[in-house]
Amino acid sequence: MAWMYLLLAGCFEMGWPVGLKLAQDSGQKVLGLSLALFCLTCSGVLLWLAQKEIAMGTAYAVWTGIGAAGTFLIGVWFFGDPASLPRYAGVLLIIAGVVVLRVAP
């Protein structure tokens, strides 16, 4: 169950930067900030639950890896952030690192 908490925490970790991005538009400031605070809170609580069974360093690295890779992809797909082969390769390295942490003894 701890890994499920960690996966969900990583997903919510993607939500708060999206909320902050939405808050840049004055018409969506309250919605964006509300989304950011909600996601940040959920992400932190779920990380806390995951760390009851998963080593702190592993949990933190996986949490930030999911957040970083996911936020990059959301930025490219929905907000027109720059994308190039080297940037995608960097995200693949982050994902590979997360997988290694998950399967390593």
N, C-alpha and C positions, 0 to 999 in steps of 0.2 A: 504493500500500500504506500510505503514511503516514496517509491519511485513514481507512483502515480501523482502523489502530492507534488513531487519535484517537477514533473512534466507540466502539470497545471500551473505551478508557480512560474515556470519559464514562459508559458503562454500569456499569463497575466503581466509578466515582465515586458512583453511586447506592447501591451496596451497603454502603459503610461506615457511612453514617448509619442505614441500616436495621439493621445489626448493633448499633450503639450503642443504638438504640431497643429492640431485643430484649433487650439486656443489662440494661435497666432492671428486667426481671422476674428476680427472684433465681433462679428455676428455669432460666433460659436465659442466665445471665450468661456462662458459659464459651463456649457456642455463639455468642452474640452478639458477644462480644469477638473470638473466633476469626474469625468472618465479617468483622468490621470490619477486622482486621489483614490478612487475606487480600486483601480488596477494595482496601484502601488501597495495599498493595504492588503488586498487579496494575495498578491505575490509574496509579501513579507510573511504573512501568516502561514501560507502554504510552505514556504521555505523553512520556517521554524518547525512545522510539523515534520517535514522530511528529514531535518537534521536530528531528529530523535533516533533515527536508525541509520542514517547515511553520514559518513565522515564529513566534517565541516568543509574541508578543502575540496573534496569531491563534489559535494552538494553545491557549493558556491560556484565552482568552475562550470558545472553542468548548467546551473541556473543562468549564469551570465552568458554562457555560450548559446543557449537556446534564445535568450533575449536578444543578443547581438545579431545572430544570424537571421532570426525572424524579423527583427526590426529593419535590418538591411533590405530584406526581400520585400517587406511591406512598403518601404520607402521607394524602392525601384518600381514596383508594380502599381502603386496607387498615388504616389506623390511626385513622380518624375525625377527621382534622384538619379545621379549618374550611374551607369552600369558599364562595365567592360569585362573582358575575359580575366584580367588579373584580379579585379574586385570579386568576381564570382569564385575564382580559385581561392582567394583568401577566406571566403565564407565556407567553402568546402573543407579547408584546413581546420576551421573552427569546429565544424560538424564532425570531422574525423577525430579531433581531440576529445570531443564529448563522447563519441562512441567508444574510444579507447578507455576513457575513465569509467564508462559503464561496464565494460567487459573485463577489465583488469581485476585480478584478485586482490 
